[in-house]
Amino acid sequence: MMSNSSIIESEEHTALRAAVAALGRRHGRGYDRETLWREAGKLGYLGVNLPEEYGGGGGGIAELSLVLEELGGAGCPLLLMIVSPAICGTVISRFGTDEQKRQWLPGLADGTLTMAFGITESDAGSNSHRITTTARRDGDDWVLNGRKVFISGVDIADATLVVGRTEDARTGRLKPCLFIVPRDTEGFHHSLIEMELQAVEKQFELVLDDVRLPAGALVGDEDAGLLQLFAGLNPERVMTAAFALGMGRYALDRAVEYAKTRQVWQEPIGAHQAIAHPLAQAHIELELARLMMRKAAHLYDAGDDTGAGEAANMAKYAAAEACVRAVDQAVHTLGGNGLTREYGLASLITAARVARIAPVSREMILNYVSHQSLGLPKSY
């Protein structure tokens, strides 16, 4: 369901949107992830946000989020776009050494290399200050120890960008740092987490047992800490919004198509307001969330990290809520058919909830808006 958005979208963006949508329709809901990833990479869609000098499109998160949204709208979202080009590609582009950029960015741009992102820990949850994965110096090397959970796509990623903590020599306090850990590094283990969620990308627990890395594995300045971390987390929120919007649009399109053709009495069921109005409401909510996502992407690409932080959180919240409601209403519109495998909507009920939970829960976003936007006292 494409809206006329020429007033707020450039001709280039509209053309990119149409081209990606066409690619998505060719693959559809029964897509093969590897084939689509390869084709999207060759066409330059996976690296639209990365620097041209390293094979990217020279655009920003605005373009990358558009790609993910349109693929999702066609029923074939590529979840690792959130992680590989958006988080890892952005962090390496902004803070990596020349050697790290040469080694990773061309592959991340054309899809021949992928990188996972390891931040979540079972005991830390939403409190990243409690991360216990630590990195200590040993001569010129770094040695990492710790555990991570719910890390997407580790089995197919060439490396994982791991968030660890190093000790500040002056204060003794631990501060976050980012390390590139190649998949075959000794002491780096991953095990599958069985999920009810039906997704092409699997979830893993990581164990880092005396993982020894060269000095060049550290991304950016050891003292930059949170600045570097949030350079990746804001794009993650924008891209999660795009993921949710695509899914919501896909579900809504299926429901509208069904409501136009399914006839029980004299008119198609879509003529009844009990069917039509909730679908119209879902469409409105998705469009509103899309506007906030564009705002967040624009602010981030313009270098306004603070403004982007607020907008990205709001966009992720709005898109997740709109997606959950759109999927629920789509399933309900189809009645019993909405629960069949033939129509492919029931599995989205679980998938839609992911955006409410990850990468940050809606309650933590409300906490953020409460004290950052409204100036209310902090509750935690």
Phi, psi and omega in degrees: 000094186268127179264155176282105187240025185298334182294324186244009180225133182290163178298323179297316180294319179296320179293318178297317180301314181295319181293317180292321178299321178295318176299314180299319180294327178295329182267315174069189187295330181270032188293152172264118188302314184296317180296314180295318179301315180298314182293316179298323178294316180296326180281354177088007185283333184284340185241024183299338182268352187266157185300142180298326183295344178247023174091004179273183183271351178076010179268216182214197180292334176302314181288318183294320179294326177298317179299312182295319179300315183291322176296318177296321179298335178268000177091010183226061180291145177254096186303324184291350172298328179297324188266306191289295179282327187283305181280297188293316179298319179294313182298315181292321178299319185276326190233351184289161174285167177302321180295317178297319179296315180296321185287323191248321191296317179301319179290321176294327181289319183262002175085000180283341172238144174229152181225132176270172183228121185247097178239319190291136175232148186298324182272339182275322181057233181281352183265090183292347177287347180262010178302131184252357175292119187244152177234127178236150178283141172221094188067233178272352184268168169245143176238121183253139174222138177157185180225149176226153177228160179053050178260118187281137166068022181299326183293333182251357180273143179286335179203167175235132174276106188260132174271114175241185178227136178246156182273129175286120185300331184278318186254342184080357180279154177272139180228149183288143175217157185245135183229138174271119181244106177300148187301325185267015180295137180298135180088358180259107186240146175227143178226142185292137172258119180290125183240146170287335181297129176268102181220149179295320180276132183267162180250144186225153166262137178250142170236125176251109185245097183051050179285115183264126183233148176287165181306327183289358179280339179287128180265123175077194184278132180301334183267354184284329171047249188298327179303312180294319182299312183286343173297333177266331185284327177295313173302325179300319180292319179297317181290327175294323174299317179297319178301314180293318180298317178299315180297316179298317179296318179299312181297317181296318179301318179297319182292318180296316178302316180294315183294335178282333188249336181286120183236123180248318174249221185286327184247157172302150185299338179293347177284342182276131185296333177297334175268314188290315186296314177299327178290321176297319179296318178298320179297316179300314182295322178294319179295320178295317179296324179297320178299317179293325177297318178297319179299314181299315180297318179298314180296318180296312181295336178277357178089010179268082185297323181292309178299322179293326180300314179295311183294322180295320177296316179296319180296316180296317178298309184296318181292321179296314180295317180296321180295312180301316181290321180295316179296315180300315181291326178296313178300316182295324179299322181278351181062227180299326179297333179293345180256003180272157178289331181304318183271343170066025181259330187299323181295338180287342179300314177289316183298323182296330182288342181302318183292336175285333187262317187241154356281355177213140185290159180297329179293322177291328175293318177297324174300314181300310181295323180303310186264333180276316183273320186260349178074020178282157180299149180284141181259359185213000000 
